[in-house]
Amino acid sequence: MKKASPQLVLLPPLPTAAVTVATTTAGAAALVATLIPGGGVASWAAVATAAAAAAVLTTLAWPRLATDVFGLHGTSFPSPTSGRSWPLLGRLPQLLAASRKKALAHLYVDWQRDVGWGVNYQIYTFGRRSVVLVHPDDVRAVTMRMDAPRDRQRLRHFGTPLSADMIFIVPDPRHSNARRLVHPFLSGTPTTETVLRVVNETLWGVHPHAVGAGGAQSTTTSLPRWAAHLEEHADSGKPMDVDDLATSITVEVIFNLLFSTSPDLAELNVQKERMIRLINDTTALVGLPAPELLGPARMASLRAAGNRFLDQFQRIAARRRAAYADGSASAHPPRDLLDIMLADMDKPGGTGAYEGDQRRMGADMLFYVLAGYDTTAHSIAWTVHAVLDHPDVEARLVAELNAALPPPGQPITAAHLDAMPYADAVWKEALRLFPPAPNGTIRRLEADLRLPSNGAVIPAGTVVHLPVLPVHRNPKAYPSPSLYDPARWLPPTANGGGSHTLASQRTARSHYAAFSSGPRSCPGQNMAAVEAKAVLAVLFHRYRWERVGKAADVVLENAVTMRPAGLQVTLHRRQAAGA
C-alpha cells in the first residue's frame, strides 16, 4: 500500500478538486481562445466547448490522479483486477449489472478474493473513490469510534417513499433521538413478550393467557393459522416455499409489535407483495444516475407506496386515539411502537424526537416494517437450508429442542429459549454463512480516519463500504468458511463444541457482523434472535424437513437483503401440532 507522505498536509478532496477543475477549465478556455482568435460566435462556442470538456474530464479523472499518483488525499489502497474499471465510469457498470442480477453480494466476494481476504481496497465510480473496509478493527473504528453516518446521497432512495429524514439515513441528533425513543422497547421485555405471544398463538398453538383447570395453560380448540398451514402441507405432501412461510410469520409478528394487530390472510398477502415491490424499486434506484429521468416509474411507485402506508398509519393511529378516549386502551405502559410514537407526537411544542413531524414518523414506521420482517424471515429460511444438508446438526438440534421445549399446553417462554444454546449456534452460523444483509452499510466519513490495522489514512468526505459477506467468508477468520459448522459458536466443553480453540473463536466473534456494530447497528437484534429461535424451535420440533431438488438449485438472491430463492421442502411429522 502506498501511504500519504507524513510531510504533506492531507488536502480535503472536494476543495482541492474544485480548485483543480477551475484551473484546468480556465486554462483550456484560454488556450482555445489563443488558437482560434476573432471573437466571433464560432470562436466563443469553441472556447465554451473546450472549457466544458476540460471541466468534465478533470472532475472524473482528478480523484484518481490526486490520490493514486500525487498522494494528496491519504493512502492509496489496492484495487480489484477482475472485471474492468473504465477510465471515467470506473466500476459503475459492474455495480449496476450486479444489482440488476440481484448478485451484488457475489461481486463484493469476487473483488475480495481478488485483492486478498481481509485486505481493505478501493474502487472508483464516476471519478469518486470509495474505500471498502473489511478488517474488523477498521470497521469498528468507523461504526463505533467515529460513528460515521450512512451516506445519504447513495442511500437517499430509502427516504423517497416518505421522508429524507427517516432513521436509516438521517444524521445526528435526529438519528440518536429517534433511536433512544424506541431502543428500550425493542431491546427489552415488551418486545420479547410480544414476539413469543404471537409465536405461541399462531404456530405453537397456545394462548399464553388462557388458563385452564388447575392453573395449566390450555391449547387452542382449533389449530391456529400457521400451525394449520403446516399440517395441511404435512398431510398433502405438497412442496412449500420456506422463505414464503417465514415471511408470512414475520410480517404478522412485526404488525403486532408496531400496531398490536394481526392482518387477516388476504391483507397479509397484500402487505407482503407491497413490501417486496418497495424493496425491488429501492434496489433498482440505488446508484442509478438521474433517477427522475431514468427511473420515473419506480420513483412514482415508491412515493405511492409511502403515501399508502402513511394513510394506513394515520387511520390506525386515529383508532388508537379513539380507544384512549373511550377507555378501552391505555397508553401507559406502552404495548407497542404505536403507543410510543403517539406519546412522542403529543409532546408540547414539537419537543419530541420527531418534532411533531408525522411524515417522518410514518417513514420510520415503514422502515421498521421492512427491516423487521424481511431479514428475520430470510435468516429462518437460510437456517432451514443449512440444516437440511447436515443430519448430524439436525439430530443434535432436535434432541435439544425435545429436552428444552415445554410440554403440550404450555407456552414457550424466554427461559425455554435460554435453554437452547445449540439452537442459538445453529442460527448464528446460518447468519455467518448467509447474512441476510450481505452488503452491510455505506458510511461517509466526517473526519479524517487513521485505520488502526495499519495506519492508513482516509480523508474526511470519503465514502466507505462495510460489506458483511466477504468478512464472513474470510478463511483467515473462519477455517473452511463454506462449511456450515455451528461448533464455531459453542464453548469447547459444550455439547457439540470442542472442534475450535478459544483463540479461533475469539477471531470468529471479532469478524462477526450480521447486525453491524455501534450506535447505528440493527435496532431489532433482540426481536430477530427471539423470533428466529422460537420459530425454528417449533418447526424442527414438530417436523422433519425434506428438500425438494438439490441444494445447488437454491439461488442466493440479493436485492437489499439476501433470500434463498427456490428453497422448497416437504414436511414429515415428528410431533403432532399442539403436542
N, C-alpha and C positions, 0 to 999 in steps of 0.2 A: 504494500500500500504506500502511495506517495502522500506524505503529510505536509500540511502547510508549514512554511518556514516560520520558526518562532520569532524571527526578527521582524516579520511583517505584521502590520495591524490587519486583523481579519476584517475585510471590507464587506459591508452589508450588500447582499446581491442586488436588490431592487434599485437603490440609488446608483450603484455602480453601473448597472445595466442601462439606466436612464441616461446617465452622462455619456456612456459609450454610444448608445443609439443616436443621441442628439449630435454627437461629434461626427460620426460616420455619415449621418444624413446630411448635415451641413457640408461636410467635405465632398460628398457625391454631388450635391447640388452645385457647389462652387466649381467643381471640375467640369461638369457638363456645360455650365454657363460659359466657361472659358473656351471650350471646344466648339460650341455652337453659338457664336455671338449673333447679335442682331436685335434681340429683344422682342421679336415677333411672337405670334401665338404658338407657332411650331417650336420656337426656342423655349418658351415658358412651359409648354407641355412636356418637352424632353427633360427639362430640369425637374418638374414635378414627378415625372415617372421615375427618374433616377433616384430622387430623394425617397420616394415611397418604397422602391425596391431595396434600397440600402437599409431603410428602417426595418422592413420585414426580415430581410436576411440577417441583419445584425441581431435583431430580437431573438431569432431562432438559433443562431449559431453562437452567440456570445456566451451563454452559460457554460457550454462545453469548453470553450477556449479559456474562460476565466478560471474555471475550477480545475480542469484536467491538464491544461498546458501552463497557465500562469500561476496557479496555486493561490488565487486571490480569495477564494471562498472555502477555506478549510481543506479537509482531506479528500483526496480522490480515491474512491473505492473501486474494486474490480467490477466489471460488467459481464453479464452473460454473453457467451459467444454463440449459443444456439439461437436460431432464428435470425432475422435481420433487423438491425437498428438503422432506420432510414436517416439520411442526413438531416432532414428537417422534422419529420414526424416522429422520429425515434421509435419507441416501442408501441406507439399508439395503435397501429394496425393489428399487432399481435394481441393487445389487450382487448380491443373491440371484437376481434374474431373469436377469442376465447370466451368472452362474455356472451356473444350470440349463441355459441355452442353449449353454454352453461358448463364451462370447463375451466373457469378462471383459476380455481384452486390447483388444478393439474399444471397450469402454466407456471405458477409460483414454485411448485415442486420441481418441475423441469429446470427452471432457472437456478434453483438452489443446488440441484445435483450438478449443474454445470460449473458453478463457481466454487463449490465445495460445501459440505454440510457444516453448519454452524458459522459460516462466513457471511458477514454483512456485505451488501453490494449496492450498486446504484443503477438506475435506469433513467432514460430521458424520454419525455413525451412533449412534443411541440416546443422543444427547446428548454423545457423546465426539468431540472433534476429532481428525482425523488430517491431517497435512500431507504433500502429495505433492511430492517434490523431484525436479526434472529438470535443474537446472543442474549441469554436471559438477563444478564446484568445490565445490558444496554436497554433492553425492553423495559425493565423496571425503572431505569433512570428516566425514561420518557413518561411512563404511566403513573409512577409513584412519586419519585423525587421532584420531577418537573411538573407533572400533571398537565401535560400539553393538551390543549383542546383538540377535538376532532376537526378535520379540515372542512370548514363549512362550504367552501367553493365546490369541492369534488363530491361532497355528500349532500349537496343542497336539495336534491330531489326527494330526500326523506321528508323534507318540510313542505314540498309542493302541495300535498293534499290540503293542508290547513294553515300551517304557520312555520315560517323560517326560524322561529324561536322555540321549536319543540325540543324536548330534553336531550335527545340524541345528539344534536349538533349545536345547541346554544352554549356560549361560553359562560364562565362565572361572572357575576354572582348568581345569575338566574339558574344555571345548572345546579349549583350546590344548594340553592334554596329549595328548588323542586325536589331534589334528591333527599334532602333532610325531611321533607314533608312525608314522603312515602316509605322511607327506609325502615322505621320501626315496625310498620305494619307488614311489609314484605319479608323482612328478615326475622320476624318474631312468631309468637304462638298463634295469633289470629290467622295468619296465612297457613300455617301447618294444620290447624284445626279445620279450616275450610277445605283445603285440598283433601284431607282424609275423609271428611264428611261426604264429599262428592264421590270419591272412590268407593267408600263403603256403601253408599246408597245406589250407585249406578252400576257398579261392577262386582263388588264383593257380596252385595245383597243383604246388607244390614243397615237399618236406620239407627245411628248411634244413640238417639234419644228415645227410642221406642223400648220401654222397659217391660219385660214380660213377668210372668209369675215368679215370685221368689227373688226378684231383682235381676233376673237374667235378661240379656238383650234378646229381642225376638227378631227372627228373619222376616223379610217382607213376604206377604201372602202370594205374590206372583213375582216372577223374575223381573228385575229392573232392566232398563233399556239395553245396556251394553252386555250384561250377562246373558240376556235372551238372544242378543245378536250372535254372540259366540256359540251358544248352544245350538242355534239354527245351523251354523256352519259345521259344527261337530256332527250334527245329525245328517246333514245332506252330503258332507264331504266336498262341498263346493269350495274352490280356492278363494282366499281372502287376501286383499292387499293390506299388509301390516301397517304401512305408513298412513293409509287412509283411516284405518281403525284408530291408531294412536292420535291422529289429528282430530278426529271426532271427539275423543275423550278429553283431549287438552283444550279444545275450544269450549267445551262445557265447563271445565274447571276454571278457565280464565274469566268467563262471563259470571261465574259465581263469585270469584274474587273481586271483580270490578263492580258488579251490579246485584249480587245475591239473586241471580235468576238463571234458569236453565232454558235455553231456546228449545222449542219443540223440534222434531226431526227435520221438518221442512225448512224451518228458519235456520237451523244449524247448517244444513247443506248450502243454503244461500250465503250464509256468513263465510263458510269455507271457500266457496267459489269467489266471493268478492275479495277476500284476503289474498288468495293465490294470484288473482289478476292484479291486485295492487302491488304485490311483490315483484311480479314479472314486469310490470310497467316501470317500476322504480329501477330495477336492474338494467333494463334496456336503455334508460336515460343517463345512467351514471357514466361519465366520461364522454358523452356524445356532444360534440360541438354544436352550438346554436340549436338547442332542443326545440325552441318555439318554431323554427323553420324546418328542422329535420325530423322532429317527432311530435307534431301538433296533436295527433290523435291520442297518443299516450299522455301528453300533458293534460289534455281535456279529460281523459279518463281518470287520472289521479285527482284532479280538482273535483270531479263529480263524486268520486269515492269519498273524499274528505267531507264534502258538504252533506252527503247522505249520512255519514257516520255522525257528523255534528248534529244533524236533525234528530237522529236516534238518541244520541246522548242527552240532548235537551229535553226530549219527551220523557225519557227515563228519570231525569232529574226533576222534572215537574211532578211526576207521580210520587217521587220520594218526598218532595216538599209537602205535597198534599197529605201524605202519610204522617209526616211530622205534625202537621196542623191538626189532624183528627185523632192523634194519639196512638195510631196503630203502628208507628215506628218511632224509634228514638235515635238521635244522632250520637248519643254517648252511652257506652263506648262505641266507637265506630265498628260496624260489622263488615264493611267492605271499603274499597277505594272511593266509591261514590260519596259515602259519608265524609271521608277525609277531604275530598275535593270541595264539596259544598260548604263545609265549615271554613275552608280557606277562602272561598269566594265571598263568604259573609263577613269577613273581617273588614272593619270600617276603613274608609279612605284608601282602598286598594293597598292595604298593608300586608296582605297575604303573599305567599310565594308566587302566586300567579297575577298579582296586582290587578285583580278583577277582570282579567282577560279570558273570556270564555272560549275564544277560538284557540288560544294557546293551550288551555286546559284540555279541550277536546282533542287537540293534536297529540298530547301526551297520553290520553286515554287510548287513542287509536294505536299509538306506539306500544303501549302495554299489552293490547290485544295481540298485535303482530308478534312481538318478542316473546309473549307469554305462552303462546300455543305452538308456534312453528318449531323453534329449536328443541323444545322438550319432546314434542312428538317425534321428531327425527331421531333424537337420542334413544328413545324407546325402540323405534324400528331398527336402528343400527345395532342395538344390543341384541335383539332377536336374531338379526342377520349373522352376527358374530358367533353367538352361542350355537346356532344350528349346525355349524361345522366342527364343533368341539364337544362331543358327547361326554368327555370326562368333566368338562366345566359344567355342563348341564346336570350331570348326576350329582356333583357336589353342591350345586346351587339348589336343586330340588330337595336334597337332604336337609340343607339348612332351613329352607322355607317350611318344610314339614315340621321341623322342631320349633321354629320361631313364631309361626303364624298362630292366631288364636283358634280355639275350637269353633265349630259351626254355631252361628247365632251371636258371636261376639265380634265387636268391631275391631278393625286394625287401628292401632294407636302408634304414637311416636315411639313408645317403649318397644313395641314389636319391631319397628324399623331399626332401632338401635341394636337389636339382637341379630342383625343380618350383616356382619362385616364382609362376608364373601359376596353377597349381592351388591354391596357398595363397590367392591373391587371390580366386579363384573361390569357394572355400569360405567365406572370411571375408565376402565381400559377401552371400552367401546368409544367413549368420548375422546380418548387419546388417538385411537386409530381412525375414527370417523368424526372429527369435531363438527358439530352442526353449523358453526360459524367459522369455516376454514380460512377465510381471507382476513380474519382478525379485524383490525381497525386501521384507520388512516388519521394521523395526527399532524398538526402544523406547529413547529417549534416557535415559541415566543421569545426565546433567548438562545444564545449560543450554547451548544452542548458539547462537552468533552466526554467521550464514551469511557466508562470505567473499565471496559475489557481491554483496551489497548491505547487509550489516549487520543484516538482520532477525534477530529473537531468537525462539527456540523454547525453551520451558522443559523442564526435566527431566520425565520421565514421559510426554512426548508420543510417540505412535506416528507414525512417518514411513514412507511408502511410497516405494519407489525403483523404479518401473516402467521397463522397458527399451524396449518397442516405441515409445512416444511420443518417446523420446530418439532412437532410430534412424530415426524418420520425420520428424525436425525439418528443415525445408527451410533453416534458417539454418546448420545444420551439414553437411547433405548436399544440395547443389543437385539438383533433380529427384529427391526422395527415393524416389519409387516406381519409379525406373528402376534396373534391375539393371546395375551398372557396376563390374566388377572393377578397372578402372583406378584407382579411388579408393585402392587399397592398393598400387599399384605406383610405384616411383620414376619420375620423368619420363623418364629415359633408358632404362628397361627396355622389353623387348618387350611391347607392349600398353599401355604407360603414356604419359604426356605430355599427357593431357587435363585434368589437375588441377594447380594450383600447389602448391608446398611449403606455403604458408600454409594453403590449404584442406585439405590432407592432415593437417596438424597439428591443425586443428579437428576433422576426422573422427576422428582417433585419440583425441582427448580426450573425445569423446562416446561412443566405442565401449564397450559394457558387457555384451557377450554372456556373460562369465564373472564379472561383478561385479569388485570390487577389494578389497584389504586382506586381513587375516588370515582372514576368513570367505568369501573368494572360492572359486570352484569348485575342489576339490582334484584333480579329474580333467582339468584343462585339457590336460595333456601327452598323456594317453591319448586324449582326444577328437580332438586335432589329428592324431596319428599314425594313428589308426584311420580317421578320415574321409578323410584324404588317400590312404591306401593302398587303401581300398575303392573310392573314386571313381576312382582311377588305373586299377585293374583293370577296373571297369565301363565306363569310357569308352574305354579302350584296345581292348577286345575287342568292344564292341557300340555300334551306333547305336540310340538310343532314340527311339521314335515315340509321341507322346502319343495316347491313346485319348480322344476327346472334345475339349473345349476347356479352356484354362487356367482360364476362369471357373467350370468345373464343380468345381474343387478347392476344398474348404472349409477355411478356417483354423480348425480345431477346437481350442479352448483349454480344457483341463482344468487340471491343474497345469502341463503343458507344452503346446506348440502343434504339432500334427501336420497334414500335408496330407491330409485325408480325401478319398478318391476319386481319388488320383493313380494312374491306370492307364496302362501302356505296353505296347508290343510291342517285341521285340528283333530286331535285324538284325546279323549278324556283321560285324565288321571283321577280327578275328583269331580263329583257332580257339583254343579253350581249350587251355592248355598251350603255346601258341605266342606 
